Amino acid sequence: MRRFSAAFLILASWSVCAQTFEFNGELRAGETYSRKLSRGLVFCLMPYIREVGWEILVSTECRQDAPDFSGIATPPYRGPNALQLYGFHFLPDTKLFSNVREFRFVLREQDVRRIREMLNQRPQDAARILDLAERLGKGRGEVEILEADAVRGEPLYDTKLLRIRFRAKLTIPERGGR
């Protein structure tokens, strides 16, 4: 019995543990939000062009040209995506998404490069790309929009998101996710 208990404790200490970061925030049009995580990562809400909203980014820094650890692991890669918080998404008659956005992110810049290389190959093998993104996308995130103030635009995609209040939860594995 003691051997079993000791073996179990050793295995338990090798198992994947996770760090969870929970926080709330509020932004006005054009503002950037950042929150330091672990492993040198930062959660960012980056303003989108023409102040139509924000984009969720997990990276090493909050800059438009920073490596995108979240976008590479959260398909679809073209078209509407859970990482986008655009004004027209929050109009009562144009619900594309729920107010809860779930996403994944990789933990290392080399994982970003690895998936990007597969995306740049011709011909592309979508199943292999999605499988790799799922295997490497060890981080998990959720952003819930609690309040959103938008001014309808013409055309609709020019709707301005003036303010959001949000709650975020991100989970990063301690081990096993490299």
Secondary structure as GFF3:
##gff-version 3
##sequence-region A 1 178
A	DSSP	alpha_helix	2	14	.	.	.	ID=ss1
A	DSSP	beta_strand	18	28	.	.	.	ID=ss2
A	DSSP	beta_strand	33	36	.	.	.	ID=ss3
A	DSSP	beta_strand	42	47	.	.	.	ID=ss4
A	DSSP	three_ten_helix	49	51	.	.	.	ID=ss5
A	DSSP	beta_strand	53	59	.	.	.	ID=ss6
A	DSSP	three_ten_helix	71	73	.	.	.	ID=ss7
A	DSSP	beta_strand	84	86	.	.	.	ID=ss8
A	DSSP	three_ten_helix	87	90	.	.	.	ID=ss9
A	DSSP	beta_strand	100	105	.	.	.	ID=ss10
A	DSSP	alpha_helix	109	120	.	.	.	ID=ss11
A	DSSP	alpha_helix	126	136	.	.	.	ID=ss12
A	DSSP	beta_strand	139	151	.	.	.	ID=ss13
A	DSSP	three_ten_helix	156	158	.	.	.	ID=ss14
A	DSSP	beta_strand	160	173	.	.	.	ID=ss15
###
